[in-house]
Amino acid sequence: MQIVATVRQQIYDHFHGSAHCAAYFFDDAHADEYAAYYNSMYLLQDSTESLLWHRMTGFSTAPLAATLSSGLMQAASSNRMQSRS
């Protein structure tokens, strides 16, 4: 998971450090692609941080946190199964 977090950060840094990326994505003609990029980046960040946190702490005894952890683990497991087929 740390590799995913590192690569995500590299992509983010490249995007924000590139005049070409800014010129392309900040053009109104590419608004949908810009939105897709940011949604993807936030989903990667949220998922990665959640999985890293879960690996450090394990399942919580607090009902809401345990439910969220369980759902996250199911989603990760489902993704892994799909990538194998």
C-alpha positions as CSV (number, residue, x, y, z in Angstrom):
1,M,0.0,0.0,0.0
2,Q,2.9,2.3,0.7
3,I,4.0,1.9,-3.0
4,V,0.5,3.0,-4.1
5,A,0.7,6.0,-1.9
6,T,4.1,6.9,-3.1
7,V,3.2,6.6,-6.8
8,R,0.0,8.5,-6.2
9,Q,2.0,11.4,-4.7
10,Q,4.4,11.3,-7.6
11,I,1.5,11.6,-10.1
12,Y,0.0,14.4,-8.1
13,D,3.4,16.3,-7.9
14,H,3.9,15.9,-11.6
15,F,0.5,17.2,-12.4
16,H,0.8,20.2,-10.2
17,G,4.4,20.9,-11.4
18,S,3.6,20.7,-15.1
19,A,2.6,23.7,-17.1
20,H,1.4,21.4,-19.9
21,C,-1.0,19.5,-17.5
22,A,-2.3,22.8,-16.2
23,A,-2.9,24.2,-19.7
24,Y,-4.7,21.0,-20.7
25,F,-6.8,20.3,-17.6
26,F,-7.7,23.9,-16.8
27,D,-9.2,24.3,-20.2
28,D,-13.0,24.2,-19.9
29,A,-13.1,21.7,-22.8
30,H,-11.4,19.2,-20.5
31,A,-13.5,19.8,-17.4
32,D,-14.8,16.2,-17.3
33,E,-11.3,14.8,-17.5
34,Y,-10.1,17.2,-14.8
35,A,-13.0,16.0,-12.5
36,A,-12.2,12.4,-13.2
37,Y,-8.5,13.0,-12.4
38,Y,-9.3,14.5,-9.0
39,N,-11.9,11.9,-8.1
40,S,-9.4,9.2,-8.9
41,M,-6.7,10.9,-6.8
42,Y,-9.0,11.4,-3.8
43,L,-10.3,7.8,-4.0
44,L,-6.7,6.5,-4.1
45,Q,-5.7,8.7,-1.2
46,D,-8.7,7.8,0.9
47,S,-8.4,4.1,0.2
48,T,-4.7,3.9,0.7
49,E,-4.8,5.9,4.0
50,S,-7.6,3.7,5.3
51,L,-5.9,0.5,4.4
52,L,-2.6,1.6,6.0
53,W,-4.5,2.7,9.1
54,H,-6.3,-0.6,9.3
55,R,-3.0,-2.5,9.0
56,M,-1.5,-0.5,11.9
57,T,-4.5,-0.7,14.2
58,G,-6.5,-3.8,13.2
59,F,-10.3,-4.0,13.6
60,S,-11.8,-1.5,16.0
61,T,-14.1,-2.4,18.9
62,A,-16.1,0.7,18.1
63,P,-19.2,-0.5,16.1
64,L,-19.1,2.2,13.4
65,A,-15.3,2.0,12.9
66,A,-15.5,-1.8,12.8
67,T,-18.3,-1.6,10.2
68,L,-16.3,0.8,8.0
69,S,-13.1,-1.4,8.3
70,S,-15.1,-4.5,7.4
71,G,-16.6,-2.7,4.3
72,L,-13.2,-1.5,3.3
73,M,-11.7,-4.9,3.6
74,Q,-14.6,-6.5,1.5
75,A,-14.0,-3.9,-1.2
76,A,-10.3,-4.5,-1.3
77,S,-10.9,-8.3,-1.4
78,S,-13.4,-7.9,-4.2
79,N,-11.0,-5.8,-6.2
80,R,-8.3,-8.3,-5.8
81,M,-10.5,-11.1,-6.9
82,Q,-11.6,-9.2,-10.0
83,S,-8.0,-8.4,-11.0
84,R,-7.1,-12.1,-10.9
85,S,-9.7,-13.1,-13.5
